[in-house]
């Protein structure tokens, strides 16, 4: 106890603690590959290496810390059962490994958690309770249930065993690429960057450990600067949408994190799209945050060897499809136009011929005759078409204008 009667904060794990965690989980958690990404390197201007944590059984890195924590529980605590709160990936990890160890698990998740994560958690054998809008709300509920049911608390990030489990990622990355100049790590509550930073700095004091947080939830960024920064809003990276970081993780970050980059939603969307189109792999928003940080500040990483942690791939398929379509629209490979036309035979055929003849591919047509802002003998036509790029899209529009049609880009 401290002189004021407050309990002492547990000590942070050491490199040896993290190595012991690696030995504990060997053969039970996948040693994921760290693979060069030439196409991402070309886009970003640095040499990118991706750590594919989305290849774990639960498709996220959280298995490491969860298993280390569960293995550390004495038999009496295992019999009590465990409880956790999570936006999805920690939930699945605890559920999966608790089932393997014969431990009863109950998980509290925010009501905003994607259905794919809720269903996966239940499929791994845990009981799921949906309560609250955010992880912080779910934490309050989980703390209440832990007392009511005498369950052991398995915190998603502010726990020594969880931190040392997540640190095993850095051990593997530096075993595979000891010459990395930087690691870019997504940050929510801070468990992963705390563990990875401790391991990385112990092995390579000169390596840069950079965090990536969504600008809507800059909790760690603000705490490191002693700022009172508001957190809130709908983010694609719900896995790191955390209002309160851990006290242990904050202490670790103060010691081993060089900086944190805040990323906007368009950068996260672009990173998710690039992982799929360039790397042929799936990243959820939080999993793509590291790449989003490099896209946001490419000058910081120019010419350097950079390790990215693709920490999770649990994204709702419908949301992924929406992200891809939005990115195609940003790249002007999908273009929407509106035209007011004379309502006479042959006009649609002429438009189709013009667009197709210039290499455009019509995806959708909406033909309206009853709106009051066009003449009675006219029609309003919305066309969505596919183009090679922005220049090609404009060439198609100019061909339509040259034929006498009035074209408005939407």
BAMARGU-966899 format. One record per residue (C-alpha): residue number from 0; residue in one letter; chain; x, y, z. Coordinates in steps of 0.05 Angstrom, whole numbers. Each point is the difference from the previous one (the first is absolute). Layout:
BEGIN
{seq=NUM, type=A, mol=A, X=X, Y=Y, Z=Z} $
...
This chain:
BEGIN
{seq=0, type=X, mol=A, X=0, Y=0, Z=0} $
{seq=1, type=X, mol=A, X=21, Y=72, Z=-11} $
{seq=2, type=X, mol=A, X=5, Y=48, Z=60} $
{seq=3, type=X, mol=A, X=-68, Y=28, Z=-20} $
{seq=4, type=X, mol=A, X=-30, Y=-69, Z=6} $
{seq=5, type=X, mol=A, X=-10, Y=-10, Z=-74} $
{seq=6, type=X, mol=A, X=21, Y=-66, Z=-32} $
{seq=7, type=X, mol=A, X=64, Y=1, Z=-39} $
{seq=8, type=X, mol=A, X=-6, Y=-5, Z=-75} $
{seq=9, type=X, mol=A, X=25, Y=-68, Z=-24} $
{seq=10, type=X, mol=A, X=69, Y=4, Z=-31} $
{seq=11, type=X, mol=A, X=4, Y=1, Z=-75} $
{seq=12, type=X, mol=A, X=23, Y=-65, Z=-34} $
{seq=13, type=X, mol=A, X=72, Y=-6, Z=-21} $
{seq=14, type=X, mol=A, X=31, Y=-31, Z=-63} $
{seq=15, type=X, mol=A, X=9, Y=-65, Z=39} $
{seq=16, type=X, mol=A, X=-73, Y=1, Z=20} $
{seq=17, type=X, mol=A, X=-19, Y=7, Z=-73} $
{seq=18, type=X, mol=A, X=47, Y=-56, Z=-20} $
{seq=19, type=X, mol=A, X=-32, Y=-44, Z=53} $
{seq=20, type=X, mol=A, X=-68, Y=16, Z=-30} $
{seq=21, type=X, mol=A, X=25, Y=-20, Z=-68} $
{seq=22, type=X, mol=A, X=21, Y=-67, Z=28} $
{seq=23, type=X, mol=A, X=-68, Y=-9, Z=34} $
{seq=24, type=X, mol=A, X=-41, Y=10, Z=-64} $
{seq=25, type=X, mol=A, X=47, Y=-35, Z=-48} $
{seq=26, type=X, mol=A, X=-40, Y=-50, Z=-40} $
{seq=27, type=X, mol=A, X=-67, Y=27, Z=25} $
{seq=28, type=X, mol=A, X=2, Y=68, Z=-36} $
{seq=29, type=X, mol=A, X=23, Y=6, Z=-72} $
{seq=30, type=X, mol=A, X=69, Y=30, Z=-12} $
{seq=31, type=X, mol=A, X=-25, Y=45, Z=-56} $
{seq=32, type=X, mol=A, X=43, Y=19, Z=-60} $
{seq=33, type=X, mol=A, X=33, Y=67, Z=-10} $
{seq=34, type=X, mol=A, X=-2, Y=11, Z=-75} $
{seq=35, type=X, mol=A, X=29, Y=53, Z=-46} $
{seq=36, type=X, mol=A, X=-54, Y=41, Z=-36} $
{seq=37, type=X, mol=A, X=31, Y=29, Z=-64} $
{seq=38, type=X, mol=A, X=-64, Y=32, Z=-25} $
{seq=39, type=X, mol=A, X=-13, Y=35, Z=66} $
{seq=40, type=X, mol=A, X=73, Y=21, Z=1} $
{seq=41, type=X, mol=A, X=-7, Y=31, Z=-69} $
{seq=42, type=X, mol=A, X=-63, Y=38, Z=22} $
{seq=43, type=X, mol=A, X=29, Y=25, Z=66} $
{seq=44, type=X, mol=A, X=72, Y=14, Z=-18} $
{seq=45, type=X, mol=A, X=29, Y=-45, Z=55} $
{seq=46, type=X, mol=A, X=16, Y=-74, Z=6} $
{seq=47, type=X, mol=A, X=-62, Y=-32, Z=30} $
{seq=48, type=X, mol=A, X=-2, Y=-67, Z=37} $
{seq=49, type=X, mol=A, X=-68, Y=-25, Z=23} $
{seq=50, type=X, mol=A, X=-11, Y=-43, Z=62} $
{seq=51, type=X, mol=A, X=-62, Y=-41, Z=-17} $
{seq=52, type=X, mol=A, X=-35, Y=-8, Z=67} $
{seq=53, type=X, mol=A, X=-65, Y=-7, Z=-37} $
{seq=54, type=X, mol=A, X=21, Y=-72, Z=-13} $
{seq=55, type=X, mol=A, X=-12, Y=-20, Z=73} $
{seq=56, type=X, mol=A, X=-59, Y=-48, Z=12} $
{seq=57, type=X, mol=A, X=-42, Y=59, Z=25} $
{seq=58, type=X, mol=A, X=30, Y=45, Z=-55} $
{seq=59, type=X, mol=A, X=33, Y=48, Z=49} $
{seq=60, type=X, mol=A, X=61, Y=8, Z=45} $
{seq=61, type=X, mol=A, X=-40, Y=-1, Z=64} $
{seq=62, type=X, mol=A, X=9, Y=-75, Z=8} $
{seq=63, type=X, mol=A, X=71, Y=11, Z=25} $
{seq=64, type=X, mol=A, X=-17, Y=42, Z=61} $
{seq=65, type=X, mol=A, X=-64, Y=-38, Z=16} $
{seq=66, type=X, mol=A, X=34, Y=-67, Z=1} $
{seq=67, type=X, mol=A, X=59, Y=24, Z=42} $
{seq=68, type=X, mol=A, X=-50, Y=28, Z=51} $
{seq=69, type=X, mol=A, X=-42, Y=-63, Z=2} $
{seq=70, type=X, mol=A, X=61, Y=-45, Z=7} $
{seq=71, type=X, mol=A, X=23, Y=43, Z=59} $
{seq=72, type=X, mol=A, X=-65, Y=-11, Z=39} $
{seq=73, type=X, mol=A, X=4, Y=-48, Z=59} $
{seq=74, type=X, mol=A, X=-48, Y=-58, Z=-1} $
{seq=75, type=X, mol=A, X=-47, Y=31, Z=51} $
{seq=76, type=X, mol=A, X=-9, Y=61, Z=-45} $
{seq=77, type=X, mol=A, X=-12, Y=-43, Z=-62} $
{seq=78, type=X, mol=A, X=-57, Y=-35, Z=36} $
{seq=79, type=X, mol=A, X=-33, Y=68, Z=14} $
{seq=80, type=X, mol=A, X=-3, Y=16, Z=-74} $
{seq=81, type=X, mol=A, X=22, Y=64, Z=-34} $
{seq=82, type=X, mol=A, X=-32, Y=63, Z=-26} $
{seq=83, type=X, mol=A, X=25, Y=50, Z=-51} $
{seq=84, type=X, mol=A, X=-23, Y=61, Z=-38} $
{seq=85, type=X, mol=A, X=18, Y=12, Z=-72} $
{seq=86, type=X, mol=A, X=-21, Y=29, Z=-66} $
{seq=87, type=X, mol=A, X=11, Y=-68, Z=-30} $
{seq=88, type=X, mol=A, X=71, Y=-26, Z=-8} $
{seq=89, type=X, mol=A, X=18, Y=-8, Z=73} $
{seq=90, type=X, mol=A, X=-68, Y=-31, Z=10} $
{seq=91, type=X, mol=A, X=13, Y=-54, Z=-52} $
{seq=92, type=X, mol=A, X=70, Y=-13, Z=26} $
{seq=93, type=X, mol=A, X=-24, Y=-10, Z=72} $
{seq=94, type=X, mol=A, X=-58, Y=-43, Z=-23} $
{seq=95, type=X, mol=A, X=43, Y=-44, Z=-44} $
{seq=96, type=X, mol=A, X=56, Y=-13, Z=49} $
{seq=97, type=X, mol=A, X=-45, Y=-4, Z=60} $
{seq=98, type=X, mol=A, X=-38, Y=-55, Z=-35} $
{seq=99, type=X, mol=A, X=65, Y=-36, Z=-15} $
{seq=100, type=X, mol=A, X=19, Y=3, Z=74} $
{seq=101, type=X, mol=A, X=-69, Y=-19, Z=25} $
{seq=102, type=X, mol=A, X=-14, Y=68, Z=31} $
{seq=103, type=X, mol=A, X=-70, Y=31, Z=0} $
{seq=104, type=X, mol=A, X=1, Y=68, Z=-36} $
{seq=105, type=X, mol=A, X=-49, Y=58, Z=-2} $
{seq=106, type=X, mol=A, X=14, Y=59, Z=-45} $
{seq=107, type=X, mol=A, X=-31, Y=70, Z=2} $
{seq=108, type=X, mol=A, X=0, Y=35, Z=-67} $
{seq=109, type=X, mol=A, X=-26, Y=69, Z=-22} $
{seq=110, type=X, mol=A, X=-66, Y=-2, Z=-37} $
{seq=111, type=X, mol=A, X=36, Y=32, Z=-59} $
{seq=112, type=X, mol=A, X=46, Y=-61, Z=-9} $
{seq=113, type=X, mol=A, X=-3, Y=-27, Z=-71} $
{seq=114, type=X, mol=A, X=-44, Y=-62, Z=-4} $
{seq=115, type=X, mol=A, X=57, Y=-41, Z=-29} $
{seq=116, type=X, mol=A, X=39, Y=9, Z=64} $
{seq=117, type=X, mol=A, X=-59, Y=-16, Z=46} $
{seq=118, type=X, mol=A, X=-17, Y=-63, Z=-39} $
{seq=119, type=X, mol=A, X=72, Y=-23, Z=0} $
{seq=120, type=X, mol=A, X=7, Y=11, Z=75} $
{seq=121, type=X, mol=A, X=-62, Y=-42, Z=13} $
{seq=122, type=X, mol=A, X=24, Y=-53, Z=-48} $
{seq=123, type=X, mol=A, X=63, Y=-7, Z=42} $
{seq=124, type=X, mol=A, X=-43, Y=-19, Z=59} $
{seq=125, type=X, mol=A, X=-6, Y=64, Z=41} $
{seq=126, type=X, mol=A, X=-64, Y=32, Z=27} $
{seq=127, type=X, mol=A, X=-6, Y=70, Z=-30} $
{seq=128, type=X, mol=A, X=-34, Y=59, Z=34} $
{seq=129, type=X, mol=A, X=-11, Y=62, Z=-42} $
{seq=130, type=X, mol=A, X=0, Y=64, Z=41} $
{seq=131, type=X, mol=A, X=21, Y=72, Z=-12} $
{seq=132, type=X, mol=A, X=21, Y=40, Z=-61} $
{seq=133, type=X, mol=A, X=75, Y=-4, Z=10} $
{seq=134, type=X, mol=A, X=53, Y=-46, Z=29} $
{seq=135, type=X, mol=A, X=3, Y=46, Z=61} $
{seq=136, type=X, mol=A, X=-75, Y=-11, Z=12} $
{seq=137, type=X, mol=A, X=9, Y=-75, Z=-7} $
{seq=138, type=X, mol=A, X=57, Y=3, Z=50} $
{seq=139, type=X, mol=A, X=-47, Y=29, Z=53} $
{seq=140, type=X, mol=A, X=-50, Y=-56, Z=-13} $
{seq=141, type=X, mol=A, X=54, Y=-53, Z=2} $
{seq=142, type=X, mol=A, X=27, Y=25, Z=66} $
{seq=143, type=X, mol=A, X=-69, Y=-4, Z=30} $
{seq=144, type=X, mol=A, X=-11, Y=-71, Z=-26} $
{seq=145, type=X, mol=A, X=69, Y=-22, Z=25} $
{seq=146, type=X, mol=A, X=-21, Y=18, Z=71} $
{seq=147, type=X, mol=A, X=-71, Y=-29, Z=-7} $
{seq=148, type=X, mol=A, X=24, Y=-67, Z=-26} $
{seq=149, type=X, mol=A, X=69, Y=-2, Z=32} $
{seq=150, type=X, mol=A, X=36, Y=-7, Z=-67} $
{seq=151, type=X, mol=A, X=73, Y=15, Z=-13} $
{seq=152, type=X, mol=A, X=11, Y=64, Z=-39} $
{seq=153, type=X, mol=A, X=41, Y=-7, Z=-65} $
{seq=154, type=X, mol=A, X=14, Y=71, Z=-21} $
{seq=155, type=X, mol=A, X=12, Y=11, Z=-75} $
{seq=156, type=X, mol=A, X=62, Y=44, Z=10} $
{seq=157, type=X, mol=A, X=16, Y=25, Z=70} $
{seq=158, type=X, mol=A, X=29, Y=-64, Z=27} $
{seq=159, type=X, mol=A, X=72, Y=-23, Z=7} $
{seq=160, type=X, mol=A, X=-12, Y=-69, Z=-29} $
{seq=161, type=X, mol=A, X=-40, Y=28, Z=-59} $
{seq=162, type=X, mol=A, X=55, Y=52, Z=-14} $
{seq=163, type=X, mol=A, X=55, Y=-52, Z=0} $
{seq=164, type=X, mol=A, X=-40, Y=-45, Z=-46} $
{seq=165, type=X, mol=A, X=-9, Y=56, Z=-51} $
{seq=166, type=X, mol=A, X=74, Y=15, Z=5} $
{seq=167, type=X, mol=A, X=16, Y=-67, Z=-33} $
{seq=168, type=X, mol=A, X=-20, Y=32, Z=-67} $
{seq=169, type=X, mol=A, X=62, Y=45, Z=3} $
{seq=170, type=X, mol=A, X=45, Y=-59, Z=18} $
{seq=171, type=X, mol=A, X=-22, Y=-36, Z=-63} $
{seq=172, type=X, mol=A, X=6, Y=61, Z=-44} $
{seq=173, type=X, mol=A, X=71, Y=14, Z=22} $
{seq=174, type=X, mol=A, X=19, Y=-73, Z=-6} $
{seq=175, type=X, mol=A, X=-23, Y=2, Z=-73} $
{seq=176, type=X, mol=A, X=24, Y=71, Z=-16} $
{seq=177, type=X, mol=A, X=52, Y=24, Z=50} $
{seq=178, type=X, mol=A, X=15, Y=60, Z=-45} $
{seq=179, type=X, mol=A, X=-69, Y=33, Z=7} $
{seq=180, type=X, mol=A, X=5, Y=76, Z=10} $
{seq=181, type=X, mol=A, X=-70, Y=8, Z=27} $
{seq=182, type=X, mol=A, X=-62, Y=-37, Z=24} $
{seq=183, type=X, mol=A, X=-68, Y=32, Z=-10} $
{seq=184, type=X, mol=A, X=-51, Y=-27, Z=49} $
{seq=185, type=X, mol=A, X=-76, Y=13, Z=4} $
{seq=186, type=X, mol=A, X=-19, Y=29, Z=69} $
{seq=187, type=X, mol=A, X=-65, Y=-8, Z=37} $
{seq=188, type=X, mol=A, X=10, Y=-13, Z=75} $
{seq=189, type=X, mol=A, X=74, Y=-8, Z=-12} $
{seq=190, type=X, mol=A, X=14, Y=-73, Z=17} $
{seq=191, type=X, mol=A, X=32, Y=-18, Z=-66} $
{seq=192, type=X, mol=A, X=44, Y=61, Z=-7} $
{seq=193, type=X, mol=A, X=21, Y=-6, Z=73} $
{seq=194, type=X, mol=A, X=23, Y=-72, Z=-7} $
{seq=195, type=X, mol=A, X=30, Y=9, Z=-68} $
{seq=196, type=X, mol=A, X=35, Y=64, Z=20} $
{seq=197, type=X, mol=A, X=31, Y=-32, Z=62} $
{seq=198, type=X, mol=A, X=26, Y=-59, Z=-40} $
{seq=199, type=X, mol=A, X=23, Y=41, Z=-60} $
{seq=200, type=X, mol=A, X=37, Y=53, Z=40} $
{seq=201, type=X, mol=A, X=35, Y=-52, Z=42} $
{seq=202, type=X, mol=A, X=25, Y=-35, Z=-62} $
{seq=203, type=X, mol=A, X=11, Y=61, Z=-43} $
{seq=204, type=X, mol=A, X=2, Y=66, Z=39} $
{seq=205, type=X, mol=A, X=6, Y=39, Z=-66} $
{seq=206, type=X, mol=A, X=-63, Y=-27, Z=-32} $
{seq=207, type=X, mol=A, X=-59, Y=48, Z=-6} $
{seq=208, type=X, mol=A, X=-64, Y=-23, Z=32} $
{seq=209, type=X, mol=A, X=-57, Y=40, Z=-30} $
{seq=210, type=X, mol=A, X=-73, Y=-6, Z=19} $
{seq=211, type=X, mol=A, X=-61, Y=10, Z=-45} $
{seq=212, type=X, mol=A, X=-65, Y=25, Z=29} $
{seq=213, type=X, mol=A, X=-64, Y=22, Z=-33} $
{seq=214, type=X, mol=A, X=-8, Y=75, Z=5} $
{seq=215, type=X, mol=A, X=-70, Y=-10, Z=28} $
{seq=216, type=X, mol=A, X=28, Y=-38, Z=60} $
{seq=217, type=X, mol=A, X=69, Y=31, Z=16} $
{seq=218, type=X, mol=A, X=1, Y=-26, Z=71} $
{seq=219, type=X, mol=A, X=74, Y=-21, Z=5} $
{seq=220, type=X, mol=A, X=24, Y=58, Z=-42} $
{seq=221, type=X, mol=A, X=-35, Y=48, Z=47} $
{seq=222, type=X, mol=A, X=23, Y=-34, Z=65} $
{seq=223, type=X, mol=A, X=73, Y=1, Z=-23} $
{seq=224, type=X, mol=A, X=-8, Y=76, Z=-10} $
{seq=225, type=X, mol=A, X=-41, Y=11, Z=64} $
{seq=226, type=X, mol=A, X=-57, Y=27, Z=-42} $
{seq=227, type=X, mol=A, X=-75, Y=-7, Z=11} $
{seq=228, type=X, mol=A, X=-20, Y=-20, Z=-70} $
{seq=229, type=X, mol=A, X=-72, Y=-21, Z=-15} $
{seq=230, type=X, mol=A, X=-11, Y=-70, Z=-28} $
{seq=231, type=X, mol=A, X=-62, Y=-21, Z=-39} $
{seq=232, type=X, mol=A, X=-32, Y=-13, Z=-67} $
{seq=233, type=X, mol=A, X=-11, Y=-57, Z=-48} $
{seq=234, type=X, mol=A, X=66, Y=-30, Z=-23} $
{seq=235, type=X, mol=A, X=17, Y=-57, Z=-47} $
{seq=236, type=X, mol=A, X=53, Y=-19, Z=52} $
{seq=237, type=X, mol=A, X=-49, Y=-19, Z=55} $
{seq=238, type=X, mol=A, X=52, Y=-49, Z=29} $
{seq=239, type=X, mol=A, X=43, Y=60, Z=23} $
{seq=240, type=X, mol=A, X=-58, Y=47, Z=17} $
{seq=241, type=X, mol=A, X=20, Y=7, Z=72} $
{seq=242, type=X, mol=A, X=-12, Y=61, Z=44} $
{seq=243, type=X, mol=A, X=44, Y=-23, Z=58} $
{seq=244, type=X, mol=A, X=68, Y=-32, Z=-6} $
{seq=245, type=X, mol=A, X=29, Y=-44, Z=54} $
{seq=246, type=X, mol=A, X=44, Y=26, Z=56} $
{seq=247, type=X, mol=A, X=52, Y=-55, Z=-12} $
{seq=248, type=X, mol=A, X=-2, Y=11, Z=-74} $
{seq=249, type=X, mol=A, X=7, Y=75, Z=8} $
{seq=250, type=X, mol=A, X=61, Y=-9, Z=44} $
{seq=251, type=X, mol=A, X=31, Y=-46, Z=-52} $
{seq=252, type=X, mol=A, X=-17, Y=48, Z=-56} $
{seq=253, type=X, mol=A, X=35, Y=57, Z=36} $
{seq=254, type=X, mol=A, X=63, Y=-43, Z=2} $
{seq=255, type=X, mol=A, X=1, Y=-35, Z=-68} $
{seq=256, type=X, mol=A, X=-45, Y=35, Z=-50} $
{seq=257, type=X, mol=A, X=34, Y=53, Z=-44} $
{seq=258, type=X, mol=A, X=-63, Y=31, Z=-28} $
{seq=259, type=X, mol=A, X=-73, Y=-12, Z=-19} $
{seq=260, type=X, mol=A, X=-30, Y=19, Z=-67} $
{seq=261, type=X, mol=A, X=-74, Y=18, Z=-4} $
{seq=262, type=X, mol=A, X=-35, Y=-26, Z=-62} $
{seq=263, type=X, mol=A, X=-64, Y=23, Z=-33} $
{seq=264, type=X, mol=A, X=-56, Y=-45, Z=-24} $
{seq=265, type=X, mol=A, X=17, Y=6, Z=-75} $
{seq=266, type=X, mol=A, X=71, Y=-23, Z=14} $
{seq=267, type=X, mol=A, X=-26, Y=-61, Z=38} $
{seq=268, type=X, mol=A, X=-48, Y=-16, Z=-57} $
{seq=269, type=X, mol=A, X=56, Y=6, Z=-50} $
{seq=270, type=X, mol=A, X=45, Y=-46, Z=42} $
{seq=271, type=X, mol=A, X=-55, Y=-53, Z=5} $
{seq=272, type=X, mol=A, X=-9, Y=4, Z=-75} $
{seq=273, type=X, mol=A, X=74, Y=-4, Z=-14} $
{seq=274, type=X, mol=A, X=9, Y=-62, Z=43} $
{seq=275, type=X, mol=A, X=-53, Y=-35, Z=-40} $
{seq=276, type=X, mol=A, X=19, Y=25, Z=-70} $
{seq=277, type=X, mol=A, X=75, Y=2, Z=7} $
{seq=278, type=X, mol=A, X=14, Y=-55, Z=51} $
{seq=279, type=X, mol=A, X=-62, Y=-44, Z=-12} $
{seq=280, type=X, mol=A, X=-14, Y=-3, Z=75} $
{seq=281, type=X, mol=A, X=-56, Y=26, Z=44} $
{seq=282, type=X, mol=A, X=11, Y=53, Z=53} $
{seq=283, type=X, mol=A, X=-51, Y=30, Z=47} $
{seq=284, type=X, mol=A, X=4, Y=74, Z=13} $
{seq=285, type=X, mol=A, X=42, Y=-6, Z=62} $
{seq=286, type=X, mol=A, X=45, Y=-51, Z=-35} $
{seq=287, type=X, mol=A, X=14, Y=49, Z=-56} $
{seq=288, type=X, mol=A, X=15, Y=60, Z=46} $
{seq=289, type=X, mol=A, X=76, Y=-10, Z=-5} $
{seq=290, type=X, mol=A, X=-1, Y=4, Z=-76} $
{seq=291, type=X, mol=A, X=-47, Y=60, Z=6} $
{seq=292, type=X, mol=A, X=53, Y=34, Z=43} $
{seq=293, type=X, mol=A, X=54, Y=-11, Z=-52} $
{seq=294, type=X, mol=A, X=-47, Y=27, Z=-54} $
{seq=295, type=X, mol=A, X=-15, Y=61, Z=44} $
{seq=296, type=X, mol=A, X=73, Y=18, Z=12} $
{seq=297, type=X, mol=A, X=41, Y=-34, Z=-55} $
{seq=298, type=X, mol=A, X=58, Y=49, Z=8} $
{seq=299, type=X, mol=A, X=13, Y=-26, Z=70} $
{seq=300, type=X, mol=A, X=14, Y=-70, Z=-27} $
{seq=301, type=X, mol=A, X=31, Y=15, Z=-68} $
{seq=302, type=X, mol=A, X=55, Y=-49, Z=-18} $
{seq=303, type=X, mol=A, X=-5, Y=-38, Z=67} $
{seq=304, type=X, mol=A, X=-16, Y=-72, Z=15} $
{seq=305, type=X, mol=A, X=-68, Y=0, Z=34} $
{seq=306, type=X, mol=A, X=-36, Y=-57, Z=34} $
{seq=307, type=X, mol=A, X=-76, Y=5, Z=1} $
{seq=308, type=X, mol=A, X=-45, Y=-43, Z=44} $
{seq=309, type=X, mol=A, X=-63, Y=-21, Z=-37} $
{seq=310, type=X, mol=A, X=-30, Y=-15, Z=67} $
{seq=311, type=X, mol=A, X=-70, Y=-22, Z=-19} $
{seq=312, type=X, mol=A, X=-43, Y=-21, Z=-59} $
{seq=313, type=X, mol=A, X=-69, Y=-4, Z=31} $
{seq=314, type=X, mol=A, X=-40, Y=48, Z=-43} $
{seq=315, type=X, mol=A, X=-73, Y=-7, Z=-19} $
{seq=316, type=X, mol=A, X=-4, Y=-21, Z=-74} $
{seq=317, type=X, mol=A, X=-53, Y=52, Z=-15} $
{seq=318, type=X, mol=A, X=43, Y=55, Z=31} $
{seq=319, type=X, mol=A, X=61, Y=-25, Z=-39} $
{seq=320, type=X, mol=A, X=-40, Y=3, Z=-65} $
{seq=321, type=X, mol=A, X=-21, Y=72, Z=17} $
{seq=322, type=X, mol=A, X=72, Y=20, Z=14} $
{seq=323, type=X, mol=A, X=24, Y=-28, Z=-66} $
{seq=324, type=X, mol=A, X=-55, Y=36, Z=-39} $
{seq=325, type=X, mol=A, X=15, Y=66, Z=36} $
{seq=326, type=X, mol=A, X=74, Y=-7, Z=-17} $
{seq=327, type=X, mol=A, X=-16, Y=-14, Z=-73} $
{seq=328, type=X, mol=A, X=-42, Y=64, Z=0} $
{seq=329, type=X, mol=A, X=58, Y=40, Z=31} $
{seq=330, type=X, mol=A, X=46, Y=-27, Z=-55} $
{seq=331, type=X, mol=A, X=-53, Y=20, Z=-52} $
{seq=332, type=X, mol=A, X=-3, Y=-72, Z=-24} $
{seq=333, type=X, mol=A, X=-75, Y=2, Z=15} $
{seq=334, type=X, mol=A, X=-34, Y=64, Z=-21} $
{seq=335, type=X, mol=A, X=-72, Y=24, Z=7} $
{seq=336, type=X, mol=A, X=-29, Y=52, Z=-48} $
{seq=337, type=X, mol=A, X=-68, Y=33, Z=-9} $
{seq=338, type=X, mol=A, X=-32, Y=24, Z=-65} $
{seq=339, type=X, mol=A, X=-66, Y=33, Z=-18} $
{seq=340, type=X, mol=A, X=-21, Y=-29, Z=-66} $
{seq=341, type=X, mol=A, X=-55, Y=5, Z=-52} $
{seq=342, type=X, mol=A, X=-49, Y=-58, Z=11} $
{seq=343, type=X, mol=A, X=2, Y=-32, Z=-68} $
{seq=344, type=X, mol=A, X=17, Y=-69, Z=-29} $
{seq=345, type=X, mol=A, X=73, Y=-16, Z=-12} $
{seq=346, type=X, mol=A, X=31, Y=46, Z=52} $
{seq=347, type=X, mol=A, X=19, Y=-55, Z=48} $
{seq=348, type=X, mol=A, X=29, Y=-41, Z=-56} $
{seq=349, type=X, mol=A, X=41, Y=60, Z=-23} $
{seq=350, type=X, mol=A, X=27, Y=12, Z=69} $
{seq=351, type=X, mol=A, X=18, Y=-74, Z=9} $
{seq=352, type=X, mol=A, X=36, Y=0, Z=-67} $
{seq=353, type=X, mol=A, X=39, Y=64, Z=17} $
{seq=354, type=X, mol=A, X=22, Y=-24, Z=69} $
{seq=355, type=X, mol=A, X=16, Y=-71, Z=-23} $
{seq=356, type=X, mol=A, X=36, Y=26, Z=-62} $
{seq=357, type=X, mol=A, X=47, Y=41, Z=45} $
{seq=358, type=X, mol=A, X=16, Y=-60, Z=43} $
{seq=359, type=X, mol=A, X=-48, Y=15, Z=58} $
{seq=360, type=X, mol=A, X=-40, Y=-56, Z=32} $
{seq=361, type=X, mol=A, X=-70, Y=19, Z=23} $
{seq=362, type=X, mol=A, X=-15, Y=-28, Z=70} $
{seq=363, type=X, mol=A, X=-66, Y=32, Z=17} $
{seq=364, type=X, mol=A, X=-54, Y=43, Z=-33} $
{seq=365, type=X, mol=A, X=-56, Y=39, Z=35} $
{seq=366, type=X, mol=A, X=-52, Y=30, Z=-48} $
{seq=367, type=X, mol=A, X=-50, Y=50, Z=29} $
{seq=368, type=X, mol=A, X=-57, Y=34, Z=-37} $
{seq=369, type=X, mol=A, X=-47, Y=25, Z=56} $
{seq=370, type=X, mol=A, X=44, Y=49, Z=37} $
{seq=371, type=X, mol=A, X=-22, Y=73, Z=-5} $
{seq=372, type=X, mol=A, X=68, Y=32, Z=-12} $
{seq=373, type=X, mol=A, X=3, Y=-26, Z=-72} $
{seq=374, type=X, mol=A, X=-47, Y=16, Z=-60} $
{seq=375, type=X, mol=A, X=-61, Y=-44, Z=-11} $
{seq=376, type=X, mol=A, X=31, Y=-26, Z=-65} $
{seq=377, type=X, mol=A, X=67, Y=-13, Z=34} $
{seq=378, type=X, mol=A, X=32, Y=-51, Z=46} $
{seq=379, type=X, mol=A, X=55, Y=0, Z=52} $
{seq=380, type=X, mol=A, X=51, Y=-55, Z=-7} $
{seq=381, type=X, mol=A, X=52, Y=-21, Z=52} $
{seq=382, type=X, mol=A, X=55, Y=-46, Z=-27} $
{seq=383, type=X, mol=A, X=55, Y=-33, Z=40} $
{seq=384, type=X, mol=A, X=56, Y=-27, Z=-43} $
{seq=385, type=X, mol=A, X=69, Y=-31, Z=8} $
{seq=386, type=X, mol=A, X=62, Y=35, Z=-27} $
{seq=387, type=X, mol=A, X=74, Y=-14, Z=0} $
{seq=388, type=X, mol=A, X=17, Y=63, Z=39} $
{seq=389, type=X, mol=A, X=-21, Y=73, Z=8} $
{seq=390, type=X, mol=A, X=27, Y=21, Z=-68} $
{seq=391, type=X, mol=A, X=-37, Y=-56, Z=-35} $
{seq=392, type=X, mol=A, X=-65, Y=18, Z=37} $
{seq=393, type=X, mol=A, X=6, Y=72, Z=-23} $
{seq=394, type=X, mol=A, X=12, Y=-23, Z=-72} $
{seq=395, type=X, mol=A, X=-66, Y=-38, Z=3} $
{seq=396, type=X, mol=A, X=-36, Y=62, Z=27} $
{seq=397, type=X, mol=A, X=30, Y=44, Z=-54} $
{seq=398, type=X, mol=A, X=-24, Y=-48, Z=-54} $
{seq=399, type=X, mol=A, X=-71, Y=6, Z=28} $
{seq=400, type=X, mol=A, X=5, Y=76, Z=2} $
{seq=401, type=X, mol=A, X=26, Y=1, Z=-71} $
{seq=402, type=X, mol=A, X=-64, Y=-36, Z=-22} $
{seq=403, type=X, mol=A, X=-40, Y=56, Z=33} $
{seq=404, type=X, mol=A, X=-18, Y=-32, Z=66} $
{seq=405, type=X, mol=A, X=6, Y=41, Z=64} $
{seq=406, type=X, mol=A, X=40, Y=-40, Z=50} $
{seq=407, type=X, mol=A, X=8, Y=13, Z=75} $
{seq=408, type=X, mol=A, X=48, Y=-41, Z=41} $
{seq=409, type=X, mol=A, X=-30, Y=-23, Z=66} $
